[in-house]
Amino acid sequence: MKINHIFISHLHGDHYFGLIGVVSTYHLLKRNRPLYIYGPQALIDILQIQLQVGQTDLCYELVFRALTQRVPKLFLMVRILLLIPLY
């Protein structure tokens, strides 16, 4: 579980629909480190509703930081490559 920080720039479905899957998978894998999520304020409301409806009480700390200003274009151009061994 090498991912510790997740950045969501805005609330278009192709940017955040898979986030609850990541959050839930880390719970099922018994993550024990905090997961930091940065995004629009409404994102935490969405995640809380999804966790509540799914009756999920995470076994790790979810730390949310609201992005209150427009994110600079340069920041959005950065891509993160995650390599996962297939063995």
N, C-alpha and C positions, 0 to 999 in steps of 0.2 A: 504494500500500500504506500506507494511513493508519492501520491498526489496529496498535497496538504492545503493548496490554495486553488480555488476555482473562481474565475472572473466571468461574469455574464454582463454584456454591455447593454442589452435592451431586451424587452420582453416579446420578441418574435418567437413563435413556437420552435423554429429550427435552432434557436439558441438555448432554450431551457427545458423543453419537454423531457429530455433524457435525464435531467438532473435528479429527479426523485428516484430514478433507478440506481444511480450511482450512490446516493445517500443511503438507500435501503440495502444495497449490496454490501456496503461497508458495515452496516449493522449486522447483517447475516454472517459476515466474516469476522465479527467480534473486534472491530477496530477499537483501539484504545487511546488513540491520539486525537486531538481536536481537528476538525475539518473547517477551514476558513472559506467562506463564500462571500464574494463581493458582487453587488449588483443593485438594480433599482429597488427602492423600498418595498414595492409591492411583491417582490420575489419572496421575501420571508413570509408574507401572508399566504402566498400560494403553497409554499413548502409546509407551513404549519397546518393548513387545511388538509393537504394530502396525507401528512403523518397522522393527524387526528382521525380522519376517515378510515385510514388503514390500521388504526389502533396500534400504532408503532411508537414505542418509547425508546429512543435511540440509546445504545450502550456507550456512546461517545459524545463528546461535546461538539455541537454545531455552532460555530461562531459566525455571525452575519455582520457584515459591514456595508452599510448603504452607500452607494455612489450618489452623491448629491449634486455633482456638477457634470457637465458633458465630458466624456472621456476623450482625450486628445486623439486625433487620427493616427498618429504614430503608434500609440499604444494598441490601437485596434489592428494595426498591420502586423504586429508580432504574432508569430505562430509557434505553438508548442508541439513538438513531436514526441509522442509517447511510444517507446518501443517495448513490446511485450514478448518475451520468449515463447515460442510455440511448443515447448517440450514440457 
